[in-house]
Amino acid sequence: MEQKAHTSRDYEKALQDIKEDILYEGAFVEKAIQDAMTSLLERDSELARKVIDSDEQLNQLDMEIERKCLDVIALRQPVAKDLRFITTAIKINGHLERIGDMAANIAEKVLLLNEEPQLKPYIDLPRMSDTAQQMIKNSLDALVREDYDLAEEVIKSDEIVDNLNDQIFRELLTFMMEDPVTIHRAILITHIAKNLERISDHATSIAVMIIYLVTGRNVRHRSKSGKT
């Protein structure tokens, strides 16, 4: 009986360690996004380089989390909700790693933009970034609390980022049509906006996985209207 209790405690600790690693990874990518945007707003190329360099650390964390998940599957043979948690954790880990890639991509574009005069004040990009970061935070809070409603809120927020991305594209298209000199800078800014839009898509995918974890229902292919 004592051996079983010990084994059970080890198993629960392994699951908790994975959850804590996922939360740390989430905080890591949130900071990467924030630093990338700060490097844009403050024209801080050194900070942009730090974001790019930090991606390797995130890659190592990604591989470590995946290894822990696979170890639990191989050694503990989880079933039911525990199995859903492990499969969800593997997918969330992948989404967070790709979010980190998006932050590094933004920083790379910032380095190029900082070599030229600023095209325009940045108003909608920070709004996109703030919303996307909040979506990541809320999706991981939903993981901790197993909160279906909060996960649904994340999914609904994706439309805000999509609309801002469309608005930025239309505005920059006007710049490019009126003055060809602006084309290079405008394209770089559209790439930053697209990366933020993709970050929000990944946060949405995480929220979808939380719904699967909580309910056992797969809503990945649900339309924007909420219908499957």
N, CA, C and O of each residue as an XYZ file, in Angstrom:
912
protein
N       0.831     -1.209      0.000
C       0.000      0.000      0.000
C       0.866      1.260      0.000
O       0.577      2.234     -0.694
N       1.952      1.212      0.809
C       2.840      2.367      0.884
C       3.530      2.614     -0.449
O       3.716      3.761     -0.855
N       3.915      1.525     -1.138
C       4.553      1.658     -2.440
C       3.594      2.270     -3.452
O       3.994      3.097     -4.273
N       2.310      1.859     -3.393
C       1.314      2.415     -4.308
C       1.130      3.910     -4.064
O       1.024      4.695     -5.006
N       1.092      4.293     -2.789
C       0.922      5.707     -2.453
C       2.104      6.520     -2.962
O       1.936      7.625     -3.477
N       3.298      5.963     -2.813
C       4.506      6.638     -3.288
C       4.461      6.798     -4.802
O       4.774      7.865     -5.330
N       4.074      5.742     -5.489
C       3.980      5.779     -6.949
C       2.951      6.807     -7.399
O       3.171      7.535     -8.368
N       1.825      6.863     -6.687
C       0.772      7.815     -7.011
C       1.267      9.256     -6.832
O       0.973     10.124     -7.655
N       2.011      9.503     -5.764
C       2.543     10.845     -5.525
C       3.532     11.236     -6.624
O       3.523     12.376     -7.087
N       4.372     10.309     -7.037
C       5.325     10.573     -8.111
C       4.603     10.908     -9.413
O       5.012     11.797    -10.160
N       3.516     10.174     -9.665
C       2.729     10.387    -10.879
C       2.091     11.777    -10.867
O       2.154     12.511    -11.854
N       1.480     12.123     -9.739
C       0.850     13.438     -9.619
C       1.889     14.552     -9.749
O       1.612     15.592    -10.346
N       3.078     14.339     -9.195
C       4.140     15.341     -9.295
C       4.590     15.496    -10.749
O       4.859     16.610    -11.199
N       4.671     14.398    -11.475
C       5.068     14.467    -12.880
C       4.073     15.299    -13.682
O       4.470     16.106    -14.523
N       2.780     15.102    -13.423
C       1.750     15.885    -14.112
C       1.833     17.356    -13.718
O       1.708     18.238    -14.569
N       2.043     17.621    -12.426
C       2.135     19.002    -11.952
C       3.363     19.699    -12.523
O       3.303     20.877    -12.875
N       4.469     18.978    -12.615
C       5.685     19.560    -13.198
C       5.455     19.994    -14.638
O       5.921     21.053    -15.057
N       4.740     19.176    -15.388
C       4.452     19.519    -16.779
C       3.592     20.775    -16.847
O       3.841     21.662    -17.663
N       2.584     20.844    -15.988
C       1.718     22.029    -15.978
C       2.524     23.280    -15.633
O       2.346     24.323    -16.262
N       3.403     23.184    -14.645
C       4.209     24.336    -14.256
C       5.172     24.745    -15.370
O       5.408     25.933    -15.588
N       5.719     23.767    -16.064
C       6.609     24.073    -17.190
C       5.857     24.797    -18.304
O       6.382     25.727    -18.916
N       4.624     24.363    -18.562
C       3.807     25.020    -19.582
C       3.540     26.475    -19.196
O       3.602     27.365    -20.043
N       3.246     26.713    -17.928
C       2.988     28.080    -17.466
C       4.241     28.942    -17.578
O       4.168     30.110    -17.958
N       5.393     28.355    -17.244
C       6.652     29.090    -17.376
C       6.917     29.425    -18.846
O       7.340     30.532    -19.180
N       6.659     28.455    -19.706
C       6.841     28.679    -21.137
C       5.920     29.800    -21.628
O       6.318     30.634    -22.441
N       4.686     29.806    -21.123
C       3.756     30.856    -21.499
C       4.239     32.231    -21.072
O       4.153     33.188    -21.841
N       4.750     32.336    -19.838
C       5.291     33.611    -19.356
C       6.496     34.032    -20.198
O       6.705     35.216    -20.462
N       7.276     33.043    -20.609
C       8.465     33.303    -21.423
C       8.074     33.938    -22.753
O       8.668     34.934    -23.166
N       7.078     33.364    -23.421
C       6.713     33.894    -24.743
C       5.978     35.229    -24.620
O       6.099     36.085    -25.497
N       5.215     35.412    -23.536
C       4.586     36.718    -23.314
C       5.640     37.801    -23.215
O       5.493     38.874    -23.801
N       6.712     37.521    -22.470
C       7.801     38.509    -22.332
C       8.494     38.731    -23.660
O       8.879     39.857    -23.977
N       8.659     37.678    -24.437
C       9.301     37.829    -25.743
C       8.485     38.751    -26.641
O       9.041     39.596    -27.342
N       7.165     38.586    -26.617
C       6.294     39.468    -27.415
C       6.409     40.902    -26.916
O       6.564     41.834    -27.706
N       6.331     41.073    -25.594
C       6.411     42.408    -25.012
C       7.733     43.080    -25.355
O       7.756     44.255    -25.721
N       8.836     42.341    -25.239
C      10.147     42.913    -25.550
C      10.272     43.241    -27.033
O      10.857     44.261    -27.400
N       9.724     42.380    -27.882
C       9.773     42.646    -29.322
C       9.023     43.936    -29.655
O       9.488     44.746    -30.456
N       7.865     44.114    -29.034
C       7.091     45.328    -29.291
C       7.754     46.554    -28.681
O       7.705     47.637    -29.266
N       8.369     46.402    -27.523
C       9.104     47.520    -26.928
C      10.262     47.928    -27.828
O      10.538     49.116    -28.000
N      10.937     46.937    -28.399
C      12.057     47.247    -29.303
C      11.564     48.010    -30.526
O      12.288     48.837    -31.080
N      10.328     47.732    -30.948
C       9.735     48.465    -32.070
C       9.396     49.896    -31.666
O       9.784     50.849    -32.342
N       8.676     50.039    -30.567
C       8.187     51.351    -30.151
C       9.318     52.276    -29.729
O       9.244     53.488    -29.934
N      10.369     51.704    -29.137
C      11.487     52.520    -28.642
C      12.688     52.465    -29.574
O      13.740     53.029    -29.270
N      12.538     51.794    -30.699
C      13.611     51.659    -31.693
C      14.888     51.131    -31.030
O      15.981     51.664    -31.224
N      14.715     50.093    -30.262
C      15.797     49.507    -29.464
C      16.275     48.219    -30.140
O      15.731     47.141    -29.902
N      17.291     48.348    -30.978
C      17.773     47.195    -31.734
C      18.447     46.159    -30.838
O      18.379     44.961    -31.113
N      19.091     46.614    -29.775
C      19.748     45.673    -28.865
C      18.727     44.758    -28.208
O      18.967     43.558    -28.069
N      17.591     45.313    -27.803
C      16.530     44.499    -27.213
C      15.966     43.525    -28.237
O      15.649     42.383    -27.903
N      15.840     43.969    -29.472
C      15.352     43.077    -30.534
C      16.293     41.883    -30.701
O      15.841     40.752    -30.881
N      17.597     42.136    -30.641
C      18.559     41.030    -30.768
C      18.437     40.058    -29.600
O      18.598     38.851    -29.779
N      18.157     40.572    -28.413
C      17.984     39.696    -27.253
C      16.778     38.780    -27.425
O      16.818     37.615    -27.031
N      15.708     39.307    -28.014
C      14.522     38.486    -28.281
C      14.875     37.365    -29.247
O      14.491     36.213    -29.045
N      15.605     37.711    -30.290
C      15.997     36.702    -31.283
C      16.879     35.630    -30.635
O      16.698     34.437    -30.876
N      17.827     36.066    -29.815
C      18.740     35.114    -29.168
C      18.015     34.210    -28.177
O      18.395     33.053    -27.995
N      16.970     34.737    -27.535
C      16.261     33.959    -26.506
C      15.459     32.812    -27.091
O      15.009     31.932    -26.357
N      15.273     32.810    -28.418
C      14.469     31.758    -29.039
C      15.107     30.386    -28.854
O      14.401     29.381    -28.777
N      16.422     30.336    -28.785
C      17.104     29.057    -28.590
C      16.769     28.478    -27.209
O      16.605     27.266    -27.064
N      16.671     29.340    -26.207
C      16.288     28.881    -24.867
C      14.879     28.309    -24.882
O      14.600     27.299    -24.235
N      14.002     28.958    -25.620
C      12.632     28.459    -25.735
C      12.601     27.110    -26.435
O      11.831     26.230    -26.051
N      13.430     26.940    -27.460
C      13.486     25.651    -28.159
C      13.899     24.531    -27.215
O      13.359     23.427    -27.284
N      14.854     24.812    -26.335
C      15.298     23.814    -25.362
C      14.170     23.465    -24.394
O      13.977     22.300    -24.048
N      13.427     24.487    -23.960
C      12.300     24.255    -23.057
C      11.221     23.429    -23.745
O      10.629     22.536    -23.138
N      10.971     23.728    -25.004
C       9.997     22.976    -25.798
C      10.356     21.494    -25.830
O       9.494     20.638    -25.630
N      11.616     21.194    -26.077
C      12.040     19.790    -26.157
C      11.963     19.104    -24.795
O      11.628     17.922    -24.714
N      12.270     19.837    -23.728
C      12.215     19.257    -22.380
C      10.779     18.922    -21.981
O      10.526     17.864    -21.405
N       9.845     19.810    -22.283
C       8.439     19.555    -21.963
C       7.924     18.353    -22.755
O       7.226     17.496    -22.214
N       8.271     18.301    -24.023
C       7.833     17.169    -24.840
C       8.389     15.854    -24.287
O       7.687     14.844    -24.241
N       9.650     15.879    -23.870
C      10.256     14.664    -23.305
C       9.507     14.218    -22.050
O       9.239     13.028    -21.878
N       9.169     15.165    -21.175
C       8.449     14.819    -19.946
C       7.078     14.224    -20.267
O       6.647     13.258    -19.636
N       6.403     14.805    -21.246
C       5.082     14.286    -21.630
C       5.187     12.859    -22.171
O       4.392     11.991    -21.810
N       6.156     12.631    -23.022
C       6.324     11.292    -23.598
C       6.736     10.281    -22.537
O       6.342      9.116    -22.597
N       7.529     10.727    -21.566
C       7.906      9.833    -20.461
C       6.683      9.391    -19.667
O       6.560      8.222    -19.301
N       5.779     10.333    -19.403
C       4.571      9.990    -18.653
C       3.730      8.989    -19.442
O       3.205      8.031    -18.876
N       3.604      9.212    -20.740
C       2.822      8.285    -21.562
C       3.460      6.896    -21.553
O       2.763      5.890    -21.418
N       4.779      6.842    -21.696
C       5.462      5.553    -21.799
C       5.522      4.812    -20.467
O       5.362      3.592    -20.421
N       5.753      5.552    -19.385
C       6.001      4.908    -18.094
C       4.761      4.799    -17.211
O       4.660      3.902    -16.374
N       3.804      5.736    -17.408
C       2.625      5.767    -16.513
C       1.349      5.294    -17.183
O       0.381      4.935    -16.513
N       1.352      5.293    -18.499
C       0.180      4.877    -19.269
C      -1.108      5.552    -18.764
O      -2.033      4.875    -18.314
N      -1.159      6.877    -18.842
C      -2.332      7.604    -18.340
C      -3.587      7.262    -19.143
O      -3.506      6.893    -20.315
N      -4.730      7.389    -18.506
C      -6.010      7.130    -19.161
C      -6.963      8.277    -18.862
O      -6.686      9.131    -18.021
N      -8.085      8.281    -19.563
C      -9.181      9.233    -19.330
C      -8.651     10.672    -19.329
O      -7.941     11.075    -20.250
N      -9.002     11.447    -18.288
C      -8.671     12.876    -18.287
C      -7.171     13.121    -18.211
O      -6.677     14.098    -18.774
N      -6.437     12.247    -17.522
C      -4.982     12.415    -17.470
C      -4.373     12.291    -18.861
O      -3.445     13.023    -19.204
N      -4.889     11.373    -19.655
C      -4.395     11.224    -21.019
C      -4.746     12.458    -21.851
O      -3.939     12.917    -22.659
N      -5.949     12.991    -21.652
C      -6.329     14.220    -22.344
C      -5.398     15.358    -21.947
O      -5.008     16.169    -22.787
N      -5.042     15.417    -20.658
C      -4.142     16.481    -20.214
C      -2.786     16.365    -20.901
O      -2.250     17.368    -21.375
N      -2.226     15.168    -20.963
C      -0.909     14.998    -21.563
C      -0.934     15.335    -23.047
O      -0.047     16.035    -23.537
N      -1.938     14.847    -23.769
C      -2.013     15.159    -25.196
C      -2.253     16.653    -25.417
O      -1.736     17.242    -26.366
N      -3.043     17.253    -24.530
C      -3.265     18.699    -24.600
C      -1.975     19.455    -24.326
O      -1.663     20.422    -25.021
N      -1.229     19.026    -23.328
C       0.031     19.687    -22.974
C       1.020     19.646    -24.130
O       1.710     20.632    -24.392
N       1.095     18.510    -24.827
C       2.003     18.394    -25.968
C       1.630     19.415    -27.045
O       2.502     20.066    -27.620
N       0.343     19.547    -27.309
C      -0.090     20.483    -28.354
C       0.074     21.926    -27.913
O       0.481     22.768    -28.714
N      -0.233     22.232    -26.657
C      -0.033     23.589    -26.144
C       1.438     23.968    -26.224
O       1.786     25.082    -26.615
N       2.297     23.024    -25.847
C       3.733     23.247    -25.917
C       4.155     23.631    -27.334
O       4.951     24.551    -27.522
N       3.621     22.930    -28.319
C       3.939     23.245    -29.709
C       3.469     24.636    -30.110
O       4.182     25.366    -30.799
N       2.258     25.004    -29.675
C       1.737     26.335    -29.995
C       2.588     27.422    -29.348
O       2.872     28.440    -29.979
N       2.995     27.220    -28.105
C       3.807     28.230    -27.418
C       5.173     28.381    -28.083
O       5.689     29.491    -28.204
N       5.753     27.267    -28.513
C       7.040     27.350    -29.201
C       6.904     28.158    -30.488
O       7.784     28.948    -30.828
N       5.812     27.958    -31.192
C       5.610     28.697    -32.439
C       5.321     30.177    -32.157
O       5.701     31.042    -32.946
N       4.657     30.468    -31.044
C       4.462     31.865    -30.649
C       5.821     32.524    -30.419
O       6.037     33.672    -30.808
N       6.733     31.789    -29.787
C       8.080     32.315    -29.602
C       8.762     32.612    -30.930
O       9.475     33.607    -31.061
N       8.540     31.746    -31.913
C       9.081     31.990    -33.253
C       8.508     33.284    -33.830
O       9.229     34.060    -34.458
N       7.213     33.514    -33.616
C       6.588     34.737    -34.121
C       7.202     35.978    -33.469
O       7.425     36.986    -34.140
N       7.476     35.906    -32.164
C       8.104     37.035    -31.465
C       9.487     37.311    -32.041
O       9.862     38.466    -32.242
N      10.242     36.252    -32.307
C      11.568     36.421    -32.917
C      11.447     37.012    -34.320
O      12.264     37.843    -34.719
N      10.434     36.586    -35.066
C      10.202     37.146    -36.403
C       9.918     38.645    -36.332
O      10.413     39.419    -37.151
N       9.117     39.044    -35.347
C       8.832     40.472    -35.161
C      10.127     41.229    -34.889
O      10.375     42.282    -35.475
N      10.951     40.682    -33.992
C      12.218     41.337    -33.649
C      13.118     41.474    -34.875
O      13.809     42.482    -35.023
N      13.117     40.485    -35.742
C      13.928     40.556    -36.971
C      13.455     41.702    -37.864
O      14.270     42.411    -38.455
N      12.138     41.881    -37.961
C      11.605     42.984    -38.767
C      11.924     44.329    -38.118
O      12.149     45.320    -38.813
N      11.941     44.362    -36.797
C      12.272     45.600    -36.086
C      13.692     46.040    -36.424
O      13.937     47.228    -36.636
N      14.622     45.103    -36.475
C      16.002     45.449    -36.812
C      16.078     46.146    -38.173
O      16.847     47.092    -38.350
N      15.288     45.680    -39.118
C      15.273     46.291    -40.447
C      14.589     47.658    -40.420
O      15.058     48.604    -41.052
N      13.487     47.756    -39.692
C      12.778     49.036    -39.600
C      13.629     50.104    -38.917
O      13.566     51.279    -39.280
N      14.410     49.702    -37.946
C      15.221     50.671    -37.202
C      16.345     51.275    -38.028
O      16.981     52.241    -37.606
N      16.592     50.709    -39.201
C      17.613     51.262    -40.096
C      17.068     52.413    -40.924
O      17.829     53.086    -41.619
N      15.756     52.652    -40.864
C      15.114     53.688    -41.665
C      14.290     54.597    -40.764
O      13.980     54.228    -39.631
N      13.931     55.788    -41.256
C      13.056     56.670    -40.468
C      11.709     55.994    -40.207
O      11.237     55.209    -41.029
N      11.102     56.296    -39.080
C       9.813     55.693    -38.748
C       8.750     56.175    -39.722
O       8.645     57.369    -40.002
N       7.967     55.242    -40.233
C       6.978     55.573    -41.256
C       5.792     56.333    -40.674
O       5.316     57.303    -41.263
N       5.321     55.885    -39.516
C       4.115     56.462    -38.912
C       4.081     56.108    -37.424
O       4.778     55.191    -36.990
N       3.277     56.829    -36.645
C       3.113     56.435    -35.235
C       2.450     55.058    -35.156
O       1.573     54.726    -35.953
N       2.885     54.279    -34.190
C       2.313     52.943    -34.012
C       1.182     53.015    -32.998
O       1.409     53.264    -31.814
N      -0.028     52.796    -33.471
C      -1.213     52.868    -32.607
C      -1.911     51.513    -32.532
O      -2.150     50.994    -31.442
N      -2.233     50.950    -33.676
C      -2.969     49.685    -33.696
C      -2.084     48.476    -33.398
O      -2.566     47.491    -32.838
N      -0.797     48.529    -33.761
C       0.091     47.399    -33.463
C       0.181     47.116    -31.961
O       0.074     45.956    -31.561
N       0.377     48.142    -31.109
C       0.372     47.865    -29.664
C      -0.958     47.294    -29.179
O      -0.984     46.456    -28.277
N      -2.052     47.741    -29.769
C      -3.362     47.194    -29.392
C      -3.453     45.718    -29.766
O      -3.954     44.903    -28.991
N      -2.970     45.386    -30.948
C      -2.931     43.983    -31.359
C      -2.089     43.157    -30.392
O      -2.488     42.077    -29.957
N      -0.920     43.691    -30.070
C      -0.002     42.974    -29.182
C      -0.613     42.777    -27.805
O      -0.546     41.682    -27.247
N      -1.206     43.823    -27.255
C      -1.819     43.723    -25.918
C      -2.921     42.673    -25.905
O      -3.020     41.875    -24.973
N      -3.742     42.679    -26.942
C      -4.837     41.712    -27.002
C      -4.305     40.290    -27.136
O      -4.791     39.374    -26.472
N      -3.312     40.108    -27.990
C      -2.738     38.777    -28.194
C      -2.089     38.249    -26.923
O      -2.239     37.077    -26.580
N      -1.360     39.130    -26.221
C      -0.734     38.704    -24.968
C      -1.782     38.335    -23.917
O      -1.612     37.369    -23.173
N      -2.858     39.107    -23.864
C      -3.930     38.790    -22.913
C      -4.591     37.473    -23.264
O      -4.996     36.719    -22.379
N      -4.700     37.194    -24.551
C      -5.266     35.912    -24.973
C      -4.397     34.746    -24.504
O      -4.914     33.726    -24.048
N      -3.081     34.897    -24.617
C      -2.188     33.845    -24.127
C      -2.363     33.664    -22.628
O      -2.513     32.545    -22.138
N      -2.341     34.774    -21.910
C      -2.484     34.707    -20.444
C      -3.801     34.047    -20.055
O      -3.834     33.173    -19.189
N      -4.884     34.472    -20.700
C      -6.195     33.919    -20.352
C      -6.294     32.434    -20.706
O      -6.917     31.659    -19.981
N      -5.684     32.050    -21.810
C      -5.753     30.634    -22.197
C      -5.027     29.761    -21.174
O      -5.482     28.661    -20.861
N      -3.902     30.247    -20.654
C      -3.165     29.470    -19.657
C      -3.835     29.531    -18.284
O      -3.773     28.571    -17.515
N      -4.474     30.662    -17.981
C      -5.290     30.720    -16.758
C      -6.435     29.716    -16.854
O      -6.788     29.062    -15.873
N      -7.010     29.604    -18.050
C      -8.094     28.634    -18.255
C      -7.583     27.213    -18.058
O      -8.311     26.350    -17.568
N      -6.324     26.969    -18.443
C      -5.722     25.654    -18.210
C      -5.626     25.357    -16.723
O      -6.004     24.275    -16.274
N      -5.119     26.316    -15.960
C      -4.937     26.116    -14.516
C      -6.269     25.883    -13.830
O      -6.392     25.003    -12.978
N      -7.267     26.674    -14.203
C      -8.571     26.628    -13.526
C      -9.553     25.673    -14.199
O     -10.650     25.423    -13.698
N      -9.122     25.137    -15.369
C     -10.021     24.322    -16.183
C     -11.330     25.078    -16.412
O     -12.426     24.580    -16.158
N     -11.159     26.298    -16.900
C     -12.250     27.264    -17.015
C     -12.746     27.330    -18.459
O     -12.123     27.957    -19.316
N     -13.864     26.682    -18.709
C     -14.455     26.645    -20.046
C     -14.816     28.048    -20.534
O     -14.535     28.396    -21.681
N     -15.439     28.853    -19.670
C     -15.903     30.184    -20.073
C     -14.738     31.093    -20.458
O     -14.832     31.854    -21.421
N     -13.646     31.014    -19.709
C     -12.488     31.843    -20.033
C     -11.871     31.408    -21.358
O     -11.421     32.247    -22.138
N     -11.847     30.112    -21.614
C     -11.353     29.629    -22.903
C     -12.225     30.152    -24.048
O     -11.712     30.529    -25.101
N     -13.517     30.172    -23.841
C     -14.425     30.713    -24.857
C     -14.168     32.209    -25.074
O     -14.268     32.697    -26.199
N     -13.842     32.926    -24.014
C     -13.548     34.356    -24.132
C     -12.316     34.582    -25.008
O     -12.273     35.522    -25.801
N     -11.322     33.718    -24.857
C     -10.123     33.816    -25.691
C     -10.488     33.646    -27.167
O     -10.036     34.410    -28.019
N     -11.295     32.657    -27.450
C     -11.681     32.388    -28.835
C     -12.398     33.600    -29.444
O     -12.169     33.944    -30.604
N     -13.252     34.230    -28.668
C     -13.985     35.404    -29.170
C     -13.054     36.589    -29.413
O     -13.299     37.396    -30.309
N     -11.982     36.698    -28.614
C     -11.055     37.826    -28.749
C     -10.277     37.800    -30.056
O      -9.749     38.824    -30.489
N     -10.205     36.641    -30.679
C      -9.435     36.515    -31.917
C      -9.952     37.463    -32.987
O      -9.176     37.958    -33.805
N     -11.242     37.718    -32.989
C     -11.826     38.603    -34.004
C     -11.304     40.034    -33.865
O     -11.152     40.740    -34.862
N     -11.027     40.463    -32.619
C     -10.490     41.809    -32.399
C      -9.151     41.960    -33.105
O      -8.903     42.963    -33.774
N      -8.290     40.959    -32.951
C      -6.973     41.010    -33.575
C      -7.095     40.932    -35.094
O      -6.386     41.639    -35.811
N      -7.977     40.088    -35.582
C      -8.186     39.986    -37.036
C      -8.608     41.327    -37.626
O      -8.110     41.739    -38.673
N      -9.527     42.001    -36.946
C     -10.014     43.295    -37.449
C      -8.911     44.350    -37.450
O      -8.806     45.145    -38.384
N      -8.088     44.353    -36.398
C      -6.976     45.304    -36.343
C      -5.966     45.023    -37.450
O      -5.424     45.948    -38.055
N      -5.721     43.759    -37.709
C      -4.791     43.394    -38.779
C      -5.306     43.898    -40.130
O      -4.542     44.440    -40.929
N      -6.590     43.717    -40.373
C      -7.183     44.203    -41.627
C      -7.083     45.726    -41.728
O      -6.805     46.271    -42.796
N      -7.312     46.401    -40.608
C      -7.269     47.864    -40.581
C      -5.857     48.376    -40.877
O      -5.681     49.334    -41.630
N      -4.864     47.735    -40.284
C      -3.471     48.126    -40.517
C      -3.098     47.908    -41.982
O      -2.443     48.750    -42.597
N      -3.516     46.783    -42.528
C      -3.189     46.496    -43.932
C      -3.780     47.548    -44.863
O      -3.109     48.018    -45.782
N      -5.032     47.915    -44.625
C      -5.669     48.918    -45.485
C      -4.943     50.263    -45.398
O      -4.734     50.935    -46.408
N      -4.567     50.635    -44.192
C      -3.874     51.913    -44.006
C      -2.508     51.907    -44.707
O      -2.138     52.874    -45.373
N      -1.776     50.816    -44.548
C      -0.456     50.739    -45.157
C      -0.537     50.637    -46.676
O       0.346     51.118    -47.385
N      -1.580     50.020    -47.159
C      -1.775     49.952    -48.603
C      -1.925     51.359    -49.185
O      -1.428     51.650    -50.274
N      -2.614     52.222    -48.446
C      -2.761     53.612    -48.879
C      -1.406     54.310    -48.933
O      -1.110     55.036    -49.882
N      -0.578     54.082    -47.899
C       0.773     54.656    -47.895
C       1.540     54.223    -49.137
O       2.153     55.053    -49.808
N       1.510     52.944    -49.442
C       2.293     52.413    -50.551
C       1.805     52.935    -51.899
O       2.603     53.182    -52.803
N       0.489     53.100    -52.026
C      -0.064     53.606    -53.284
C       0.275     55.071    -53.490
O       0.473     55.516    -54.620
N       0.342     55.822    -52.398
C       0.594     57.256    -52.511
C       2.072     57.578    -52.664
O       2.426     58.583    -53.280
N       2.945     56.727    -52.105
C       4.377     57.020    -52.156
C       5.164     55.714    -52.182
O       5.283     55.053    -51.150
N       5.700     55.327    -53.334
C       6.449     54.067    -53.455
C       7.646     53.969    -52.511
O       8.092     52.868    -52.190
N       8.170     55.116    -52.064
C       9.314     55.107    -51.147
C       8.972     54.391    -49.847
O       9.858     53.865    -49.173
N       7.695     54.369    -49.496
C       7.277     53.783    -48.218
C       7.089     52.269    -48.294
O       6.855     51.626    -47.271
N       7.189     51.698    -49.486
C       6.789     50.292    -49.676
C       7.558     49.344    -48.767
O       6.952     48.491    -48.118
N       8.883     49.475    -48.707
C       9.681     48.541    -47.909
C       9.283     48.578    -46.437
O       9.072     47.537    -45.816
N       9.182     49.785    -45.888
C       8.796     49.907    -44.472
C       7.372     49.407    -44.234
O       7.095     48.743    -43.234
N       6.485     49.731    -45.154
C       5.090     49.309    -45.004
C       4.975     47.784    -45.018
O       4.208     47.212    -44.244
N       5.730     47.130    -45.889
C       5.694     45.668    -45.952
C       6.217     45.059    -44.652
O       5.658     44.082    -44.153
N       7.289     45.637    -44.104
C       7.818     45.140    -42.823
C       6.778     45.255    -41.714
O       6.635     44.352    -40.890
N       6.057     46.371    -41.699
C       5.026     46.570    -40.672
C       3.875     45.586    -40.860
O       3.331     45.070    -39.884
N       3.504     45.327    -42.120
C       2.436     44.333    -42.348
C       2.881     42.948    -41.887
O       2.065     42.162    -41.406
N       4.173     42.645    -42.032
C       4.682     41.367    -41.545
C       4.581     41.278    -40.022
O       4.251     40.224    -39.479
N       4.863     42.376    -39.341
C       4.730     42.390    -37.881
C       3.274     42.166    -37.492
O       2.979     41.376    -36.596
N       2.369     42.863    -38.167
C       0.943     42.696    -37.870
C       0.503     41.256    -38.136
O      -0.278     40.690    -37.372
N       1.004     40.673    -39.212
C       0.630     39.292    -39.537
C       1.144     38.333    -38.474
O       0.457     37.374    -38.122
N       2.340     38.579    -37.960
C       2.862     37.729    -36.892
C       2.005     37.841    -35.635
O       1.755     36.836    -34.969
N       1.556     39.035    -35.304
C       0.681     39.213    -34.145
C      -0.648     38.499    -34.373
O      -1.207     37.899    -33.455
N      -1.148     38.571    -35.607
C      -2.399     37.873    -35.922
C      -2.222     36.362    -35.781
O      -3.122     35.669    -35.307
N      -1.066     35.859    -36.192
C      -0.800     34.423    -36.062
C      -0.628     34.031    -34.590
O      -1.020     32.936    -34.186
N      -0.049     34.919    -33.802
C       0.066     34.656    -32.360
C      -1.318     34.488    -31.752
O      -1.546     33.582    -30.950
N      -2.242     35.367    -32.136
C      -3.606     35.256    -31.600
C      -4.267     33.963    -32.064
O      -5.065     33.377    -31.332
N      -3.940     33.516    -33.276
C      -4.471     32.238    -33.752
C      -3.959     31.080    -32.889
O      -4.715     30.169    -32.551
N      -2.682     31.125    -32.540
C      -2.127     30.077    -31.676
C      -2.764     30.112    -30.289
O      -3.053     29.066    -29.708
N      -2.984     31.317    -29.758
C      -3.647     31.432    -28.456
C      -5.063     30.861    -28.525
O      -5.527     30.218    -27.584
N      -5.743     31.102    -29.645
C      -7.071     30.540    -29.855
C      -7.021     29.015    -29.888
O      -7.877     28.342    -29.314
N      -6.019     28.485    -30.559
C      -5.871     27.031    -30.625
C      -5.630     26.435    -29.239
O      -6.124     25.351    -28.928
N      -4.875     27.145    -28.416
C      -4.668     26.687    -27.034
C      -5.998     26.658    -26.291
O      -6.293     25.700    -25.577
N      -6.799     27.707    -26.460
C      -8.103     27.759    -25.801
C      -8.996     26.604    -26.247
O      -9.721     26.017    -25.443
N      -8.933     26.289    -27.532
C      -9.701     25.153    -28.058
C      -9.271     23.859    -27.376
O     -10.105     23.011    -27.060
N      -7.972     23.711    -27.152
C      -7.466     22.517    -26.476
C      -7.937     22.465    -25.020
O      -8.169     21.382    -24.484
N      -8.077     23.626    -24.382
C      -8.574     23.653    -23.004
C     -10.023     23.157    -22.966
O     -10.408     22.411    -22.066
N     -10.812     23.575    -23.943
C     -12.196     23.102    -24.015
C     -12.219     21.583    -24.171
O     -13.042     20.903    -23.558
N     -11.322     21.062    -24.985
C     -11.218     19.611    -25.140
C     -10.841     18.958    -23.813
O     -11.402     17.926    -23.443
N      -9.892     19.559    -23.101
C      -9.465     19.002    -21.814
C     -10.622     18.959    -20.821
O     -10.811     17.961    -20.125
N     -11.392     20.037    -20.759
C     -12.459     20.156    -19.764
C     -13.671     19.307    -20.123
O     -14.271     18.670    -19.257
N     -14.029     19.300    -21.409
C     -15.292     18.672    -21.810
C     -15.124     17.365    -22.575
O     -16.057     16.566    -22.657
N     -13.935     17.147    -23.134
C     -13.745     15.981    -23.989
C     -14.253     16.198    -25.400
O     -14.206     15.287    -26.227
N     -14.750     17.426    -25.688
C     -15.271     17.742    -27.030
C     -14.188     18.415    -27.872
O     -13.472     19.289    -27.382
N     -14.069     18.017    -29.111
C     -13.123     18.618    -30.030
C     -13.846     19.689    -30.835
O     -14.730     19.374    -31.632
N     -13.477     20.963    -30.632
C     -14.147     22.064    -31.334
C     -13.171     22.781    -32.269
O     -13.358     23.959    -32.573
N     -12.143     22.084    -32.720
C     -11.126     22.710    -33.569
C     -11.699     23.271    -34.860
O     -11.234     24.299    -35.352
N     -12.697     22.607    -35.407
C     -13.207     23.008    -36.712
C     -14.519     23.791    -36.603
O     -15.289     23.897    -37.558
N     -14.739     24.331    -35.410
C     -15.922     25.167    -35.241
C     -15.724     26.477    -36.001
O     -14.624     27.030    -36.023
N     -16.783     26.962    -36.616
C     -16.689     28.209    -37.374
C     -16.682     29.389    -36.424
O     -16.892     29.226    -35.222
N     -16.437     30.602    -36.968
C     -16.433     31.821    -36.155
C     -17.773     32.044    -35.468
O     -17.835     32.651    -34.399
N     -18.823     31.562    -36.071
C     -20.156     31.750    -35.484
C     -20.409     30.838    -34.313
O     -21.402     30.983    -33.601
N     -19.491     29.880    -34.111
C     -19.655     28.957    -32.993
C     -20.276     27.633    -33.395
O     -20.455     26.750    -32.556
N     -20.612     27.484    -34.693
C     -21.223     26.233    -35.160
C     -20.138     25.281    -35.643
O     -19.096     25.709    -36.141
N     -20.396     23.984    -35.489
C     -19.442     22.995    -35.960
C     -19.781     22.566    -37.374
O     -19.085     21.730    -37.949
